[in-house]
Amino acid sequence: MNAGARPGLVDGLIADLRGAIGDRVELLSLELGAAVDAALRILVLLVAAAIVAVTSWLALWAVVVGLLVDAGWPWAWALLGVAAVNAAAAAAALLHSRRLLPRLGLPATRRRLTWAPAPSPPPQTTSTDPLPQNTP
């Protein structure tokens, strides 16, 4: 192999490398565009599902209020009972979510990635300590 063939070989390798990287970047760009489109569609479907779920929830509680009124409860007490049940469920969900908040900070990962100083050795005891140390 002569010295004149090397620049052509290196130029060819660089061109191939640029082409391979360019193809991958273009593929990444196309897939990211498709992923954004899919994420937006999922978001729209989730909003639609939430609206339908809330409508069903309200209809369910309307039936419960109707049954309570048919059973002899006054309208005000039936509505108050339904509101109390829903308020208790909301309070329980909020309390549970507050207990989960510390996990958002990724505590185990932060402990693992943080350079903590080495633990300091326990203080040396002197002969004036009131409680002697058990040493083997």
N, CA, C and O atoms as CSV, one atom per row, in Angstrom:
chain,resi,resn,atom,element,x,y,z
A,1,MET,N,N,0.858,-1.171,0.000
A,1,MET,CA,C,0.000,0.000,0.000
A,1,MET,C,C,0.904,1.233,0.000
A,1,MET,O,O,1.792,1.350,0.844
A,2,ASN,N,N,0.685,2.141,-0.930
A,2,ASN,CA,C,1.544,3.315,-0.992
A,2,ASN,C,C,0.939,4.468,-0.227
A,2,ASN,O,O,-0.238,4.430,0.132
A,3,ALA,N,N,1.729,5.492,0.026
A,3,ALA,CA,C,1.297,6.635,0.835
A,3,ALA,C,C,0.227,7.438,0.127
A,3,ALA,O,O,-0.576,8.093,0.792
A,4,GLY,N,N,0.183,7.416,-1.185
A,4,GLY,CA,C,-0.819,8.180,-1.920
A,4,GLY,C,C,-2.218,7.599,-1.794
A,4,GLY,O,O,-3.191,8.325,-1.998
A,5,ALA,N,N,-2.358,6.323,-1.466
A,5,ALA,CA,C,-3.681,5.688,-1.359
A,5,ALA,C,C,-4.345,5.985,-0.028
A,5,ALA,O,O,-5.566,5.882,0.089
A,6,ARG,N,N,-3.583,6.343,0.949
A,6,ARG,CA,C,-4.151,6.573,2.283
A,6,ARG,C,C,-5.106,7.757,2.336
A,6,ARG,O,O,-6.183,7.606,2.913
A,7,PRO,N,N,-4.799,8.906,1.787
A,7,PRO,CA,C,-5.756,10.010,1.870
A,7,PRO,C,C,-7.102,9.658,1.238
A,7,PRO,O,O,-8.143,10.060,1.756
A,8,GLY,N,N,-7.102,8.932,0.152
A,8,GLY,CA,C,-8.361,8.524,-0.468
A,8,GLY,C,C,-9.132,7.567,0.428
A,8,GLY,O,O,-10.358,7.642,0.511
A,9,LEU,N,N,-8.431,6.681,1.088
A,9,LEU,CA,C,-9.067,5.724,1.993
A,9,LEU,C,C,-9.670,6.445,3.192
A,9,LEU,O,O,-10.807,6.172,3.578
A,10,VAL,N,N,-8.913,7.362,3.778
A,10,VAL,CA,C,-9.395,8.122,4.932
A,10,VAL,C,C,-10.585,8.978,4.522
A,10,VAL,O,O,-11.576,9.043,5.248
A,11,ASP,N,N,-10.502,9.629,3.380
A,11,ASP,CA,C,-11.621,10.445,2.907
A,11,ASP,C,C,-12.861,9.584,2.693
A,11,ASP,O,O,-13.976,10.007,3.000
A,12,GLY,N,N,-12.667,8.389,2.171
A,12,GLY,CA,C,-13.796,7.479,1.961
A,12,GLY,C,C,-14.427,7.043,3.276
A,12,GLY,O,O,-15.650,6.976,3.397
A,13,LEU,N,N,-13.581,6.748,4.260
A,13,LEU,CA,C,-14.095,6.348,5.578
A,13,LEU,C,C,-14.851,7.487,6.242
A,13,LEU,O,O,-15.901,7.277,6.849
A,14,ILE,N,N,-14.309,8.700,6.124
A,14,ILE,CA,C,-14.984,9.858,6.707
A,14,ILE,C,C,-16.325,10.086,6.022
A,14,ILE,O,O,-17.315,10.384,6.691
A,15,ALA,N,N,-16.373,9.954,4.716
A,15,ALA,CA,C,-17.642,10.123,3.990
A,15,ALA,C,C,-18.650,9.057,4.405
A,15,ALA,O,O,-19.831,9.354,4.585
A,16,ASP,N,N,-18.189,7.819,4.557
A,16,ASP,CA,C,-19.090,6.741,5.001
A,16,ASP,C,C,-19.601,7.007,6.415
A,16,ASP,O,O,-20.774,6.781,6.715
A,17,LEU,N,N,-18.720,7.484,7.267
A,17,LEU,CA,C,-19.106,7.785,8.646
A,17,LEU,C,C,-20.137,8.908,8.693
A,17,LEU,O,O,-21.122,8.829,9.428
A,18,ARG,N,N,-19.901,9.964,7.895
A,18,ARG,CA,C,-20.879,11.054,7.825
A,18,ARG,C,C,-22.229,10.547,7.330
A,18,ARG,O,O,-23.274,10.933,7.854
A,19,GLY,N,N,-22.203,9.690,6.331
A,19,GLY,CA,C,-23.459,9.150,5.807
A,19,GLY,C,C,-24.188,8.316,6.840
A,19,GLY,O,O,-25.407,8.422,6.975
A,20,ALA,N,N,-23.449,7.480,7.577
A,20,ALA,CA,C,-24.082,6.630,8.594
A,20,ALA,C,C,-24.658,7.475,9.718
A,20,ALA,O,O,-25.767,7.214,10.186
A,21,ILE,N,N,-23.917,8.483,10.152
A,21,ILE,CA,C,-24.409,9.345,11.229
A,21,ILE,C,C,-25.591,10.161,10.741
A,21,ILE,O,O,-26.584,10.313,11.453
A,22,GLY,N,N,-25.488,10.688,9.522
A,22,GLY,CA,C,-26.598,11.470,8.962
A,22,GLY,C,C,-27.873,10.652,8.843
A,22,GLY,O,O,-28.961,11.148,9.137
A,23,ASP,N,N,-27.747,9.406,8.416
A,23,ASP,CA,C,-28.926,8.538,8.317
A,23,ASP,C,C,-29.563,8.309,9.678
A,23,ASP,O,O,-30.788,8.311,9.807
A,24,ARG,N,N,-28.748,8.115,10.668
A,24,ARG,CA,C,-29.281,7.869,12.012
A,24,ARG,C,C,-29.939,9.118,12.591
A,24,ARG,O,O,-30.969,9.028,13.260
A,25,VAL,N,N,-29.350,10.276,12.337
A,25,VAL,CA,C,-29.937,11.528,12.811
A,25,VAL,C,C,-31.274,11.767,12.119
A,25,VAL,O,O,-32.238,12.197,12.754
A,26,GLU,N,N,-31.331,11.488,10.816
A,26,GLU,CA,C,-32.593,11.651,10.096
A,26,GLU,C,C,-33.653,10.683,10.618
A,26,GLU,O,O,-34.814,11.060,10.781
A,27,LEU,N,N,-33.256,9.436,10.880
A,27,LEU,CA,C,-34.197,8.467,11.453
A,27,LEU,C,C,-34.685,8.926,12.817
A,27,LEU,O,O,-35.874,8.826,13.119
A,28,LEU,N,N,-33.771,9.430,13.643
A,28,LEU,CA,C,-34.151,9.939,14.960
A,28,LEU,C,C,-35.132,11.095,14.827
A,28,LEU,O,O,-36.114,11.168,15.566
A,29,SER,N,N,-34.873,11.987,13.901
A,29,SER,CA,C,-35.759,13.129,13.679
A,29,SER,C,C,-37.150,12.672,13.257
A,29,SER,O,O,-38.151,13.180,13.761
A,30,LEU,N,N,-37.215,11.721,12.339
A,30,LEU,CA,C,-38.515,11.216,11.885
A,30,LEU,C,C,-39.265,10.518,13.016
A,30,LEU,O,O,-40.470,10.706,13.182
A,31,GLU,N,N,-38.541,9.711,13.791
A,31,GLU,CA,C,-39.203,9.000,14.891
A,31,GLU,C,C,-39.643,9.949,15.997
A,31,GLU,O,O,-40.696,9.743,16.601
A,32,LEU,N,N,-38.862,10.980,16.273
A,32,LEU,CA,C,-39.283,11.952,17.279
A,32,LEU,C,C,-40.536,12.690,16.829
A,32,LEU,O,O,-41.419,12.963,17.642
A,33,GLY,N,N,-40.622,13.012,15.559
A,33,GLY,CA,C,-41.837,13.646,15.040
A,33,GLY,C,C,-43.042,12.738,15.187
A,33,GLY,O,O,-44.116,13.187,15.586
A,34,ALA,N,N,-42.870,11.460,14.866
A,34,ALA,CA,C,-43.966,10.501,15.023
A,34,ALA,C,C,-44.324,10.318,16.495
A,34,ALA,O,O,-45.497,10.160,16.835
A,35,ALA,N,N,-43.321,10.339,17.368
A,35,ALA,CA,C,-43.586,10.176,18.800
A,35,ALA,C,C,-44.355,11.368,19.351
A,35,ALA,O,O,-45.257,11.194,20.170
A,36,VAL,N,N,-44.015,12.571,18.916
A,36,VAL,CA,C,-44.744,13.763,19.358
A,36,VAL,C,C,-46.189,13.695,18.880
A,36,VAL,O,O,-47.114,14.005,19.631
A,37,ASP,N,N,-46.378,13.286,17.621
A,37,ASP,CA,C,-47.733,13.148,17.092
A,37,ASP,C,C,-48.534,12.124,17.900
A,37,ASP,O,O,-49.691,12.366,18.245
A,38,ALA,N,N,-47.917,10.991,18.197
A,38,ALA,CA,C,-48.602,9.967,18.991
A,38,ALA,C,C,-48.907,10.473,20.397
A,38,ALA,O,O,-49.982,10.200,20.932
A,39,ALA,N,N,-47.972,11.210,21.003
A,39,ALA,CA,C,-48.198,11.738,22.351
A,39,ALA,C,C,-49.365,12.718,22.365
A,39,ALA,O,O,-50.169,12.710,23.297
A,40,LEU,N,N,-49.463,13.557,21.346
A,40,LEU,CA,C,-50.592,14.491,21.273
A,40,LEU,C,C,-51.920,13.756,21.108
A,40,LEU,O,O,-52.919,14.117,21.731
A,41,ARG,N,N,-51.924,12.726,20.268
A,41,ARG,CA,C,-53.153,11.938,20.089
A,41,ARG,C,C,-53.553,11.236,21.393
A,41,ARG,O,O,-54.731,11.183,21.747
A,42,ILE,N,N,-52.548,10.700,22.102
A,42,ILE,CA,C,-52.824,10.052,23.389
A,42,ILE,C,C,-53.402,11.056,24.367
A,42,ILE,O,O,-54.346,10.742,25.092
A,43,LEU,N,N,-52.846,12.267,24.396
A,43,LEU,CA,C,-53.343,13.300,25.297
A,43,LEU,C,C,-54.801,13.640,24.992
A,43,LEU,O,O,-55.613,13.760,25.909
A,44,VAL,N,N,-55.136,13.796,23.717
A,44,VAL,CA,C,-56.517,14.096,23.329
A,44,VAL,C,C,-57.447,12.952,23.748
A,44,VAL,O,O,-58.535,13.195,24.269
A,45,LEU,N,N,-57.022,11.724,23.524
A,45,LEU,CA,C,-57.848,10.575,23.911
A,45,LEU,C,C,-58.017,10.498,25.430
A,45,LEU,O,O,-59.095,10.152,25.913
A,46,LEU,N,N,-56.973,10.812,26.180
A,46,LEU,CA,C,-57.088,10.808,27.644
A,46,LEU,C,C,-58.050,11.883,28.137
A,46,LEU,O,O,-58.814,11.650,29.074
A,47,VAL,N,N,-58.018,13.051,27.516
A,47,VAL,CA,C,-58.955,14.106,27.895
A,47,VAL,C,C,-60.383,13.659,27.592
A,47,VAL,O,O,-61.282,13.853,28.410
A,48,ALA,N,N,-60.593,13.066,26.427
A,48,ALA,CA,C,-61.932,12.576,26.072
A,48,ALA,C,C,-62.381,11.494,27.054
A,48,ALA,O,O,-63.533,11.493,27.488
A,49,ALA,N,N,-61.489,10.582,27.404
A,49,ALA,CA,C,-61.838,9.524,28.354
A,49,ALA,C,C,-62.156,10.110,29.729
A,49,ALA,O,O,-63.063,9.631,30.409
A,50,ALA,N,N,-61.422,11.134,30.140
A,50,ALA,CA,C,-61.691,11.767,31.433
A,50,ALA,C,C,-63.061,12.432,31.437
A,50,ALA,O,O,-63.782,12.357,32.432
A,51,ILE,N,N,-63.426,13.079,30.342
A,51,ILE,CA,C,-64.748,13.713,30.262
A,51,ILE,C,C,-65.851,12.666,30.356
A,51,ILE,O,O,-66.840,12.865,31.061
A,52,VAL,N,N,-65.685,11.564,29.655
A,52,VAL,CA,C,-66.695,10.493,29.699
A,52,VAL,C,C,-66.743,9.869,31.094
A,52,VAL,O,O,-67.823,9.555,31.593
A,53,ALA,N,N,-65.592,9.691,31.719
A,53,ALA,CA,C,-65.556,9.100,33.058
A,53,ALA,C,C,-66.238,10.011,34.079
A,53,ALA,O,O,-66.973,9.529,34.941
A,54,VAL,N,N,-66.004,11.316,33.992
A,54,VAL,CA,C,-66.650,12.249,34.919
A,54,VAL,C,C,-68.156,12.251,34.703
A,54,VAL,O,O,-68.922,12.298,35.666
A,55,THR,N,N,-68.585,12.199,33.449
A,55,THR,CA,C,-70.014,12.146,33.153
A,55,THR,C,C,-70.641,10.884,33.750
A,55,THR,O,O,-71.728,10.936,34.325
A,56,SER,N,N,-69.955,9.766,33.611
A,56,SER,CA,C,-70.460,8.508,34.196
A,56,SER,C,C,-70.513,8.599,35.715
A,56,SER,O,O,-71.471,8.137,36.334
A,57,TRP,N,N,-69.483,9.193,36.316
A,57,TRP,CA,C,-69.434,9.340,37.767
A,57,TRP,C,C,-70.621,10.182,38.260
A,57,TRP,O,O,-71.276,9.834,39.242
A,58,LEU,N,N,-70.881,11.279,37.570
A,58,LEU,CA,C,-72.008,12.132,37.961
A,58,LEU,C,C,-73.340,11.394,37.797
A,58,LEU,O,O,-74.230,11.521,38.638
A,59,ALA,N,N,-73.473,10.634,36.726
A,59,ALA,CA,C,-74.708,9.874,36.509
A,59,ALA,C,C,-74.891,8.826,37.611
A,59,ALA,O,O,-76.001,8.623,38.103
A,60,LEU,N,N,-73.807,8.170,37.991
A,60,LEU,CA,C,-73.881,7.170,39.060
A,60,LEU,C,C,-74.374,7.801,40.355
A,60,LEU,O,O,-75.256,7.251,41.015
A,61,TRP,N,N,-73.813,8.951,40.726
A,61,TRP,CA,C,-74.222,9.596,41.959
A,61,TRP,C,C,-75.635,10.179,41.870
A,61,TRP,O,O,-76.323,10.296,42.884
A,62,ALA,N,N,-76.064,10.543,40.665
A,62,ALA,CA,C,-77.453,10.989,40.494
A,62,ALA,C,C,-78.407,9.841,40.770
A,62,ALA,O,O,-79.462,10.033,41.374
A,63,VAL,N,N,-78.035,8.651,40.327
A,63,VAL,CA,C,-78.855,7.467,40.619
A,63,VAL,C,C,-78.878,7.199,42.122
A,63,VAL,O,O,-79.930,6.878,42.673
A,64,VAL,N,N,-77.734,7.326,42.789
A,64,VAL,CA,C,-77.688,7.108,44.231
A,64,VAL,C,C,-78.584,8.115,44.948
A,64,VAL,O,O,-79.320,7.744,45.862
A,65,VAL,N,N,-78.530,9.378,44.545
A,65,VAL,CA,C,-79.384,10.397,45.158
A,65,VAL,C,C,-80.851,10.053,44.912
A,65,VAL,O,O,-81.674,10.162,45.821
A,66,GLY,N,N,-81.178,9.641,43.694
A,66,GLY,CA,C,-82.562,9.255,43.392
A,66,GLY,C,C,-83.028,8.096,44.254
A,66,GLY,O,O,-84.159,8.097,44.739
A,67,LEU,N,N,-82.165,7.105,44.450
A,67,LEU,CA,C,-82.534,5.962,45.284
A,67,LEU,C,C,-82.720,6.384,46.745
A,67,LEU,O,O,-83.630,5.906,47.422
A,68,LEU,N,N,-81.859,7.276,47.223
A,68,LEU,CA,C,-81.999,7.751,48.604
A,68,LEU,C,C,-83.297,8.543,48.780
A,68,LEU,O,O,-83.973,8.408,49.800
A,69,VAL,N,N,-83.641,9.361,47.796
A,69,VAL,CA,C,-84.890,10.135,47.869
A,69,VAL,C,C,-86.080,9.188,47.826
A,69,VAL,O,O,-87.052,9.387,48.555
A,70,ASP,N,N,-86.018,8.151,46.976
A,70,ASP,CA,C,-87.094,7.154,46.926
A,70,ASP,C,C,-87.221,6.397,48.247
A,70,ASP,O,O,-88.306,5.944,48.611
A,71,ALA,N,N,-86.099,6.264,48.959
A,71,ALA,CA,C,-86.115,5.571,50.241
A,71,ALA,C,C,-86.613,6.461,51.370
A,71,ALA,O,O,-86.699,6.020,52.516
A,72,GLY,N,N,-86.943,7.718,51.053
A,72,GLY,CA,C,-87.506,8.598,52.063
A,72,GLY,C,C,-86.582,9.690,52.560
A,72,GLY,O,O,-86.982,10.472,53.422
A,73,TRP,N,N,-85.383,9.774,52.060
A,73,TRP,CA,C,-84.464,10.825,52.476
A,73,TRP,C,C,-84.898,12.145,51.835
A,73,TRP,O,O,-85.360,12.143,50.695
A,74,PRO,N,N,-84.762,13.249,52.530
A,74,PRO,CA,C,-84.982,14.555,51.888
A,74,PRO,C,C,-83.868,14.822,50.866
A,74,PRO,O,O,-82.750,14.329,51.013
A,75,TRP,N,N,-84.187,15.607,49.830
A,75,TRP,CA,C,-83.208,15.910,48.789
A,75,TRP,C,C,-81.915,16.484,49.386
A,75,TRP,O,O,-80.819,16.082,48.996
A,76,ALA,N,N,-82.043,17.386,50.295
A,76,ALA,CA,C,-80.861,18.053,50.855
A,76,ALA,C,C,-79.939,17.049,51.549
A,76,ALA,O,O,-78.719,17.112,51.395
A,77,TRP,N,N,-80.526,16.121,52.316
A,77,TRP,CA,C,-79.703,15.132,53.025
A,77,TRP,C,C,-79.064,14.139,52.050
A,77,TRP,O,O,-77.922,13.722,52.242
A,78,ALA,N,N,-79.801,13.765,51.012
A,78,ALA,CA,C,-79.241,12.847,50.009
A,78,ALA,C,C,-78.055,13.493,49.300
A,78,ALA,O,O,-77.012,12.863,49.122
A,79,LEU,N,N,-78.217,14.748,48.898
A,79,LEU,CA,C,-77.128,15.449,48.230
A,79,LEU,C,C,-75.947,15.673,49.182
A,79,LEU,O,O,-74.789,15.554,48.783
A,80,LEU,N,N,-76.250,15.998,50.438
A,80,LEU,CA,C,-75.191,16.196,51.416
A,80,LEU,C,C,-74.422,14.895,51.664
A,80,LEU,O,O,-73.199,14.908,51.800
A,81,GLY,N,N,-75.145,13.779,51.723
A,81,GLY,CA,C,-74.480,12.480,51.906
A,81,GLY,C,C,-73.555,12.149,50.746
A,81,GLY,O,O,-72.433,11.690,50.959
A,82,VAL,N,N,-74.017,12.377,49.516
A,82,VAL,CA,C,-73.180,12.128,48.343
A,82,VAL,C,C,-71.968,13.051,48.354
A,82,VAL,O,O,-70.856,12.621,48.047
A,83,ALA,N,N,-72.176,14.309,48.702
A,83,ALA,CA,C,-71.058,15.246,48.759
A,83,ALA,C,C,-70.054,14.832,49.827
A,83,ALA,O,O,-68.847,14.947,49.616
A,84,ALA,N,N,-70.535,14.353,50.968
A,84,ALA,CA,C,-69.628,13.934,52.042
A,84,ALA,C,C,-68.788,12.728,51.616
A,84,ALA,O,O,-67.587,12.678,51.882
A,85,VAL,N,N,-69.425,11.759,50.953
A,85,VAL,CA,C,-68.678,10.575,50.492
A,85,VAL,C,C,-67.597,10.993,49.499
A,85,VAL,O,O,-66.460,10.529,49.576
A,86,ASN,N,N,-67.959,11.873,48.567
A,86,ASN,CA,C,-66.980,12.317,47.573
A,86,ASN,C,C,-65.877,13.159,48.201
A,86,ASN,O,O,-64.717,13.049,47.802
A,87,ALA,N,N,-66.219,13.997,49.175
A,87,ALA,CA,C,-65.203,14.806,49.854
A,87,ALA,C,C,-64.239,13.920,50.639
A,87,ALA,O,O,-63.036,14.181,50.663
A,88,ALA,N,N,-64.757,12.880,51.278
A,88,ALA,CA,C,-63.890,11.959,52.016
A,88,ALA,C,C,-62.956,11.210,51.066
A,88,ALA,O,O,-61.777,11.023,51.367
A,89,ALA,N,N,-63.485,10.785,49.924
A,89,ALA,CA,C,-62.638,10.095,48.940
A,89,ALA,C,C,-61.568,11.035,48.395
A,89,ALA,O,O,-60.423,10.623,48.206
A,90,ALA,N,N,-61.926,12.289,48.141
A,90,ALA,CA,C,-60.945,13.265,47.646
A,90,ALA,C,C,-59.879,13.532,48.701
A,90,ALA,O,O,-58.696,13.630,48.376
A,91,ALA,N,N,-60.289,13.652,49.964
A,91,ALA,CA,C,-59.324,13.898,51.042
A,91,ALA,C,C,-58.361,12.722,51.181
A,91,ALA,O,O,-57.160,12.921,51.366
A,92,ALA,N,N,-58.880,11.507,51.093
A,92,ALA,CA,C,-58.010,10.325,51.182
A,92,ALA,C,C,-57.017,10.298,50.028
A,92,ALA,O,O,-55.845,9.980,50.228
A,93,ALA,N,N,-57.470,10.629,48.829
A,93,ALA,CA,C,-56.574,10.647,47.673
A,93,ALA,C,C,-55.502,11.722,47.832
A,93,ALA,O,O,-54.341,11.488,47.496
A,94,LEU,N,N,-55.873,12.885,48.337
A,94,LEU,CA,C,-54.896,13.960,48.534
A,94,LEU,C,C,-53.876,13.593,49.600
A,94,LEU,O,O,-52.685,13.858,49.434
A,95,LEU,N,N,-54.326,12.987,50.689
A,95,LEU,CA,C,-53.382,12.576,51.737
A,95,LEU,C,C,-52.402,11.532,51.213
A,95,LEU,O,O,-51.208,11.583,51.506
A,96,HIS,N,N,-52.919,10.592,50.440
A,96,HIS,CA,C,-52.049,9.559,49.876
A,96,HIS,C,C,-51.049,10.183,48.899
A,96,HIS,O,O,-49.879,9.802,48.885
A,97,SER,N,N,-51.500,11.133,48.088
A,97,SER,CA,C,-50.597,11.767,47.129
A,97,SER,C,C,-49.529,12.587,47.849
A,97,SER,O,O,-48.398,12.672,47.371
A,98,ARG,N,N,-49.864,13.188,48.978
A,98,ARG,CA,C,-48.855,13.938,49.744
A,98,ARG,C,C,-47.773,13.009,50.276
A,98,ARG,O,O,-46.608,13.397,50.365
A,99,ARG,N,N,-48.156,11.776,50.634
A,99,ARG,CA,C,-47.160,10.817,51.102
A,99,ARG,C,C,-46.227,10.378,49.972
A,99,ARG,O,O,-45.101,9.951,50.228
A,100,LEU,N,N,-46.687,10.480,48.738
A,100,LEU,CA,C,-45.864,10.078,47.599
A,100,LEU,C,C,-44.949,11.199,47.095
A,100,LEU,O,O,-44.030,10.936,46.321
A,101,LEU,N,N,-45.183,12.426,47.517
A,101,LEU,CA,C,-44.401,13.563,47.027
A,101,LEU,C,C,-42.887,13.402,47.199
A,101,LEU,O,O,-42.149,13.747,46.275
A,102,PRO,N,N,-42.389,12.902,48.323
A,102,PRO,CA,C,-40.930,12.779,48.457
A,102,PRO,C,C,-40.292,11.891,47.391
A,102,PRO,O,O,-39.109,12.052,47.092
A,103,ARG,N,N,-41.041,10.966,46.818
A,103,ARG,CA,C,-40.480,10.095,45.787
A,103,ARG,C,C,-40.177,10.843,44.492
A,103,ARG,O,O,-39.379,10.375,43.680
A,104,LEU,N,N,-40.806,12.000,44.292
A,104,LEU,CA,C,-40.560,12.768,43.073
A,104,LEU,C,C,-39.130,13.302,43.025
A,104,LEU,O,O,-38.609,13.594,41.949
A,105,GLY,N,N,-38.508,13.428,44.175
A,105,GLY,CA,C,-37.140,13.922,44.230
A,105,GLY,C,C,-36.091,12.866,43.958
A,105,GLY,O,O,-34.898,13.152,44.054
A,106,LEU,N,N,-36.502,11.643,43.619
A,106,LEU,CA,C,-35.591,10.527,43.343
A,106,LEU,C,C,-34.568,10.351,44.457
A,106,LEU,O,O,-33.367,10.438,44.204
A,107,PRO,N,N,-35.018,10.108,45.685
A,107,PRO,CA,C,-34.090,10.102,46.824
A,107,PRO,C,C,-32.996,9.039,46.730
A,107,PRO,O,O,-31.846,9.320,47.066
A,108,ALA,N,N,-33.323,7.841,46.287
A,108,ALA,CA,C,-32.297,6.792,46.234
A,108,ALA,C,C,-31.244,7.116,45.178
A,108,ALA,O,O,-30.052,6.903,45.394
A,109,THR,N,N,-31.688,7.627,44.045
A,109,THR,CA,C,-30.742,7.997,42.987
A,109,THR,C,C,-29.861,9.147,43.445
A,109,THR,O,O,-28.655,9.144,43.195
A,110,ARG,N,N,-30.449,10.121,44.107
A,110,ARG,CA,C,-29.659,11.255,44.584
A,110,ARG,C,C,-28.647,10.815,45.627
A,110,ARG,O,O,-27.517,11.303,45.643
A,111,ARG,N,N,-29.046,9.888,46.506
A,111,ARG,CA,C,-28.089,9.383,47.492
A,111,ARG,C,C,-26.950,8.652,46.784
A,111,ARG,O,O,-25.787,8.771,47.169
A,112,ARG,N,N,-27.301,7.897,45.746
A,112,ARG,CA,C,-26.297,7.103,45.041
A,112,ARG,C,C,-25.332,7.991,44.256
A,112,ARG,O,O,-24.146,7.679,44.149
A,113,LEU,N,N,-25.837,9.090,43.709
A,113,LEU,CA,C,-25.014,9.940,42.858
A,113,LEU,C,C,-24.308,11.061,43.610
A,113,LEU,O,O,-23.436,11.723,43.046
A,114,THR,N,N,-24.664,11.284,44.856
A,114,THR,CA,C,-24.066,12.366,45.629
A,114,THR,C,C,-22.798,11.870,46.301
A,114,THR,O,O,-22.755,10.787,46.885
A,115,TRP,N,N,-21.778,12.689,46.198
A,115,TRP,CA,C,-20.520,12.357,46.874
A,115,TRP,C,C,-20.627,12.830,48.307
A,115,TRP,O,O,-20.393,14.002,48.602
A,116,ALA,N,N,-20.973,11.936,49.177
A,116,ALA,CA,C,-21.110,12.276,50.595
A,116,ALA,C,C,-19.741,12.119,51.263
A,116,ALA,O,O,-18.972,11.223,50.916
A,117,PRO,N,N,-19.455,12.976,52.199
A,117,PRO,CA,C,-18.182,12.810,52.908
A,117,PRO,C,C,-18.193,11.505,53.706
A,117,PRO,O,O,-19.241,11.022,54.135
A,118,ALA,N,N,-17.026,10.968,53.883
A,118,ALA,CA,C,-16.911,9.733,54.661
A,118,ALA,C,C,-17.391,9.990,56.076
A,118,ALA,O,O,-17.150,11.063,56.629
A,119,PRO,N,N,-18.066,9.017,56.666
A,119,PRO,CA,C,-18.532,9.242,58.033
A,119,PRO,C,C,-17.345,9.461,58.963
A,119,PRO,O,O,-16.315,8.794,58.868
A,120,SER,N,N,-17.529,10.417,59.859
A,120,SER,CA,C,-16.434,10.723,60.791
A,120,SER,C,C,-16.358,9.622,61.839
A,120,SER,O,O,-17.375,9.047,62.226
A,121,PRO,N,N,-15.140,9.334,62.296
A,121,PRO,CA,C,-15.001,8.280,63.314
A,121,PRO,C,C,-15.616,8.740,64.624
A,121,PRO,O,O,-15.697,9.940,64.887
A,122,PRO,N,N,-16.047,7.797,65.443
A,122,PRO,CA,C,-16.626,8.187,66.732
A,122,PRO,C,C,-15.569,8.886,67.576
A,122,PRO,O,O,-14.379,8.589,67.458
A,123,PRO,N,N,-16.000,9.811,68.424
A,123,PRO,CA,C,-15.019,10.534,69.259
A,123,PRO,C,C,-14.302,9.574,70.208
A,123,PRO,O,O,-14.879,8.606,70.703
A,124,GLN,N,N,-13.038,9.875,70.440
A,124,GLN,CA,C,-12.240,9.068,71.356
A,124,GLN,C,C,-12.668,9.361,72.784
A,124,GLN,O,O,-12.910,10.510,73.153
A,125,THR,N,N,-12.755,8.322,73.563
A,125,THR,CA,C,-13.129,8.501,74.968
A,125,THR,C,C,-11.867,8.656,75.803
A,125,THR,O,O,-10.808,8.113,75.488
A,126,THR,N,N,-12.014,9.384,76.833
A,126,THR,CA,C,-10.886,9.578,77.751
A,126,THR,C,C,-11.204,8.875,79.056
A,126,THR,O,O,-12.310,8.373,79.257
A,127,SER,N,N,-10.250,8.850,79.910
A,127,SER,CA,C,-10.437,8.168,81.187
A,127,SER,C,C,-11.397,8.922,82.097
A,127,SER,O,O,-11.805,8.391,83.130
A,128,THR,N,N,-11.764,10.139,81.739
A,128,THR,CA,C,-12.684,10.900,82.582
A,128,THR,C,C,-14.139,10.648,82.222
A,128,THR,O,O,-15.040,11.215,82.841
A,129,ASP,N,N,-14.381,9.789,81.209
A,129,ASP,CA,C,-15.777,9.468,80.856
A,129,ASP,C,C,-16.440,8.717,81.990
A,129,ASP,O,O,-15.832,7.813,82.564
A,130,PRO,N,N,-17.677,9.066,82.332
A,130,PRO,CA,C,-18.356,8.379,83.427
A,130,PRO,C,C,-18.686,6.920,83.100
A,130,PRO,O,O,-18.758,6.085,84.001
A,131,LEU,N,N,-18.890,6.605,81.795
A,131,LEU,CA,C,-19.216,5.234,81.411
A,131,LEU,C,C,-18.043,4.626,80.671
A,131,LEU,O,O,-17.698,5.103,79.590
A,132,PRO,N,N,-17.420,3.596,81.208
A,132,PRO,CA,C,-16.289,2.996,80.526
A,132,PRO,C,C,-16.735,2.258,79.262
A,132,PRO,O,O,-17.845,1.730,79.195
A,133,GLN,N,N,-15.854,2.233,78.270
A,133,GLN,CA,C,-16.115,1.516,77.020
A,133,GLN,C,C,-15.742,0.057,77.190
A,133,GLN,O,O,-14.741,-0.268,77.829
A,134,ASN,N,N,-16.551,-0.820,76.614
A,134,ASN,CA,C,-16.214,-2.239,76.615
A,134,ASN,C,C,-15.266,-2.494,75.455
A,134,ASN,O,O,-15.666,-2.414,74.294
A,135,THR,N,N,-14.038,-2.794,75.757
A,135,THR,CA,C,-13.054,-3.095,74.710
A,135,THR,C,C,-12.576,-4.513,74.895
A,135,THR,O,O,-12.318,-4.944,76.019
A,136,PRO,N,N,-12.456,-5.231,73.820
A,136,PRO,CA,C,-12.002,-6.628,73.941
A,136,PRO,C,C,-10.530,-6.737,74.197
A,136,PRO,O,O,-10.005,-7.843,74.321
